[in-house]
Amino acid sequence: MTRKKIIPFVFILLLFIPAYIFLNRDDIFTPAKSSGPYEISVICRGKSSESWNTVKLGIDQAAKDFNADVSFITLSKNNSVSEQISLLSREIKNGADGIVIAPVNSDELKKPLEQTAKKVPVIAMQSTVAGMDGLRTVSCDNYRMGRSLAAELVKKRTGEPVVILQGSTGSSAAAESLRGVCDGLKQAGRAFSTFDMPNDGAASYQAVRQEISKKAGTVFVALDGETLETAARAKKDLGKLSESESPLYGIGITNTGVSLLEEKIISAVAVDNEYNIGYLCIKSAVDSINHQDDGNIDVDFLIVNHSNMYDTESEHMLFPFVR
């Protein structure tokens, strides 16, 4: 190469190098924590830790496998956007390397999440914030799960009216599940109505107990594990134990709900792999800290009823503590 050709080449190279460094400054100047320990904060959406037991089992195992110190944080009030926003700020100030959050589905959370994501990786657990692009999620296909539950109901129950019990979960997952259930029932030509559950636990129990007692023969569908457990306890206390008396279906399940499924108080339930969700959220956070972005992760789900609840695949979802 002649000198005349070398000089322009060197000039272009000198211009390119600063531009490359600027565009890749995070990777160049932020050292990867390749071995940990990684400080990861998990911010829940509710105040009840019981409903997160299976998720936490997965989180705890991943913490051991990936050398992470995990702070597992529940709220003082269910679906409190202001508290989640405050916790995001607090955990960043306390030195969190990554955030896992089960976000309340609210526009108020968008900007704080975007600001947090500029500082550390943020992983959305089970649900996201509607209309927010670029937020990495670990979740099942909640719409498809809702449709699958509706198909199970239609297959087993012909003609009975359907009431959908809506708890105040404040999540995009519940909204997508509801849409899936409704679309599945509409496609099958089944009539349905909705019933809004009160926020307070005692009031919620009394309300659903009254609803079940006055609508004998109605099929009830709960959209989250806590609502399903509340409805199942009310049904059991009313003595409606036969398959034809107020059949109960649901999405998500608590440990108590598993027992009520065994007792046939609950007819069938759609469950996602909560253990895997917890595990993969921590793995995704660690991968992101080390600048390894695998994108959104889809987790599997199952429709579990009395006939298949002791199949191997069902047991892995319902009884993760026996792993």
Secondary structure, 3 states (H helix, E strand, C coil): CCHHHHHHHHHHHHHHHHHHHHHCHHHHHCCCCCCCCEEEEEECCCCCCHHHHHHHHHHHHHHHHCCEEEEEECCCCCCCHHHHHHHHHHHHHCCCCEEEECCCCCHHHHHHHHHHHCCCCEEEECCCCCCCCCCEEEECCHHHHHHHHHHHHHHHCCCCCEEEEECCCCCHHHHHHHHHHHHHHHHCCCCEEEEECCCCHHHHHHHHHHHHHHCCCCEEEECCHHHHHHHHHHHHHCCCCCCCCCCEEEECCCHHHHHHHHCCCCCEEEEECHHHHHHHHHHHHHHHHCCCCCCCEECCEEEEECCCCCCHHHHHHHCHHHC
